[in-house]
Amino acid sequence: MYSFDSRVRFSEVNEAGELSLVAMINYLQDCAGFHGEDAGYGVKWTKETGMTWVLTSIQVHVIRYPRYGERIRIETWAIDFKKCFGYRQYAIRDEEGRILVMGNANWVYMDLKAGRPVSVSEEQQDAYGKDAGLAFEYDFNSKKIRRPKDGERRKSFFITEDKLDTNHHVNNVQYVRMAEKYLPADFVTGNMRAEFRAQARLDDEIIPSVAEKDGVFTVVLESPEKDLYFIGEFSR
């Protein structure tokens, strides 16, 4: 297991004084990134080799949102590797060690130069280690998210430089930030699951659509040709 400690900053909270969903997922993403750095497979290694991990899906279950000033611990651990795939879990705890947030994510190992997945070496698997994980009471949904047939299309927009990461495509957290704009103003996400299908780049046009059924909001971000970049489900 890998972990780091933090304190919820004012810049990370919403109007209610609680850690925002975007900031929360940033913490999870950063924890995985730090794990990679300390294992010897970080940003510098990616630039030198052209090899990297790409997040394909993530699920988050919020028991309680951390509040401004609260001290928290962010944890992550790899639970399995299968060929080019890696499976990771997360937790955010309070000072007493109580779980506030739990998460689950699937990754694929990519050769960026060749543009294709490759198998994860035994050496890298050993560097990350494997952990049986926590006995989460929450049952993460393993089914693919279905694209709604009756989604309401919204005004399109174009990708700007502030949405990009070091791989020169839209950072995963940015998709969540975009999607949140199409939820009701008073909506508080308790459960989120998202899939990242294609990589949007600078100046790409994004066409959003949103649908609601039984209190679950599904947001789709796609290209004019209907190539799917992101699909996410948000529920209380």
CORGILIN-V450917 format. One record per pair of residues at least 6 apart in sequence whose ideal C-beta (glycine too) atoms are under 7 Angstrom apart, sorted by the first residue. I is the first residue (numbers start at 1). J is the second residue. Records with the same first field share a line. If there is no record, write none. Layout:
# CORGILIN-V450917
I = J + J
This chain:
# CORGILIN-V450917
1 = 75 + 77 + 131
2 = 31 + 34 + 35 + 76 + 77
3 = 73 + 74 + 75
4 = 31 + 34 + 74
5 = 71 + 73
6 = 72 + 74
7 = 69 + 70 + 71
8 = 19 + 66 + 67 + 68 + 69 + 70 + 72
10 = 68
12 = 19 + 20 + 23
13 = 19 + 20 + 68
14 = 20
17 = 67 + 68
18 = 65 + 66 + 67
19 = 65 + 66
21 = 176 + 180 + 189 + 192
22 = 173 + 176 + 177 + 180
24 = 101
25 = 60 + 173 + 176
26 = 173
27 = 74 + 92
28 = 74 + 90 + 103
29 = 172 + 173
31 = 74 + 75 + 76 + 90
32 = 76 + 88
35 = 76 + 128
36 = 42 + 53
39 = 127 + 128
40 = 127
41 = 124 + 127
43 = 166
46 = 52
50 = 111 + 112 + 113
51 = 111
52 = 110 + 112 + 167
53 = 86 + 107 + 109
54 = 107 + 108 + 110
55 = 105 + 107 + 172 + 196
56 = 106 + 107 + 108 + 195 + 196
57 = 105 + 106 + 194 + 195 + 196
58 = 103 + 105 + 194
59 = 103 + 104 + 140 + 141 + 192 + 193
60 = 101 + 103 + 192
61 = 102 + 138 + 191
62 = 101 + 189 + 190
63 = 99 + 100 + 101
64 = 100
66 = 72 + 92 + 100
70 = 94
71 = 95
72 = 92 + 93 + 94
73 = 93
74 = 92
75 = 90 + 91 + 93
76 = 88 + 89 + 90
77 = 88 + 89 + 131 + 133
78 = 86 + 88 + 128 + 129 + 130 + 131
79 = 87 + 88 + 89 + 130 + 131 + 132 + 133
80 = 87 + 130
81 = 120 + 125
83 = 119
84 = 108 + 109 + 117 + 118 + 119 + 120
85 = 106 + 107 + 108
86 = 107 + 109 + 120
87 = 106
88 = 105 + 107
89 = 103 + 104 + 133 + 134
90 = 102 + 103
91 = 99 + 101 + 102 + 134
92 = 100 + 101
93 = 99 + 100
94 = 100
102 = 136 + 138
104 = 140
108 = 117
109 = 117 + 118 + 120
110 = 117
111 = 118
141 = 193
145 = 193 + 195 + 218 + 231 + 233
147 = 220 + 231
148 = 211 + 218
150 = 211
151 = 209 + 210 + 211 + 220
152 = 209 + 210 + 211
153 = 207 + 209
154 = 182 + 208 + 209 + 210
156 = 205 + 206 + 207
157 = 206
158 = 203 + 204 + 205
159 = 170 + 200 + 201 + 202 + 203 + 204 + 206
161 = 202
163 = 170 + 171 + 174
164 = 170 + 171 + 202
165 = 171
168 = 201
169 = 199 + 200 + 201
170 = 199 + 200
172 = 196
175 = 196 + 221 + 229 + 230
176 = 194 + 232
178 = 221
179 = 219 + 221 + 230 + 232
182 = 208 + 210 + 219
183 = 217 + 234
188 = 236
189 = 234
190 = 235 + 236
191 = 235
192 = 232 + 233 + 234
193 = 232 + 233
194 = 230 + 232
195 = 231
196 = 230
197 = 228 + 229
198 = 227 + 228 + 229
200 = 206 + 229
204 = 223
205 = 223 + 224
206 = 221 + 229
207 = 222 + 223 + 224
208 = 219 + 220 + 221
209 = 220
210 = 217 + 218 + 219
211 = 218
215 = 235 + 236
216 = 233 + 235
217 = 234
218 = 231 + 233
219 = 232
220 = 228 + 231
221 = 229 + 230
222 = 228 + 229
223 = 229
